[in-house]
């Protein structure tokens, strides 16, 4: 089934990542320390894990159904992409919200000078702002959401962007975009939030290699090189 192409690797790596999180959490008491609104950090830790999984599965299913079968467009018509973008934005925002709540619940568990963590958070913020500027001015917000899956024929005529932050890497959304999720853990000095930020950053590359890259090759007829 085309929708599940290469997803066995996605599943296997996800299982390994989840097992790693469980092992680390069990070996380090600081990871699950704290409460927020009377709710244990373990709940926020779980929520911050579920949100990126839900987001990436949502994108996988919608992208593949639309790319190979035009299912979304057939069902929702011209509103298909708009509805997808809404769902994408909500789930992406949920990733940031859950990791922020986790960071607050697990605050002050990281043994680091606050000045250092704030400086790193500031540098990351500058990078993320530049990324958003580059997306809005050179890449296009719809392209960032994956409109090429909805307009594959049109996408084939578009050149890859080499302006703004995309001058340094064509994968700027993956390299720099996920940096925003490190900021809550750095500001609140939360070990748990930083661990989940690392999980997010690794897991987004699973999405790239086993979902987006195969789709790019289908859309743009690219070779492995």
C-alpha positions, 0 to 999 in steps of 0.5 A: 500500500503506497500510504505505508511505504517505508513506514515499517522503518518509521515504526521500528525507530519510533519503538526504539526511541520510546524505549529509550525514553522509558529507560532514561526516565527510569534511571533519572529521577529528575525527569519525572520530578515535579507537578503542574496544577496538581498533575504529576510531571509523568502526565505532561511527559506522556502528553509531550510524547503523544503530540509529535506522534499524532502530528507526524502520523496526521501528516503522513496519512493526509499527504500520502492519501492526497498524493497517491489517491487525491482522497482529501481533494475528492472528499473536501474539494478546494477546501481540502488543503485549507482544512489540512493546514488547520489541522497541521497548525493545531497539532504543531502548536500542541507540540509546543504547548505540551513541551512548555507545560512539561518544562514548567512542571519539571522546572529547575531540574537541570544543573546549569547556570541560568545565564548559559541556558538563557543565552542558548535560548536567545541564540535559538530564538534568533535562528528560528525567527530567521527561519520564519522570515525565510519561509514567509519571504522565499519559501512560502507558507503553503509550500512549508505545509506541503502543498506539493502533495496537493498540487504535484503537477505544479510543484514539478516546475518549481525550483528548490529555494536557495535564499535566506536560511535555505542557502545553508541547507535545503532541509532548514525546516528540519534542521532549524525549525525544531529548535523552537522546542528546545526553548521551553526546557532551556528557559525553565531549566527542565531536564524532561523538556530538553529530553523531549525536545531531543526526541522531537528533533530526532523523530522529525528526521524519521518523518523526513527520511521515511515519509517526505523524502520518498514523496519528494522523489515521487513528486519531483522524480528525484534519484537517490542522489 
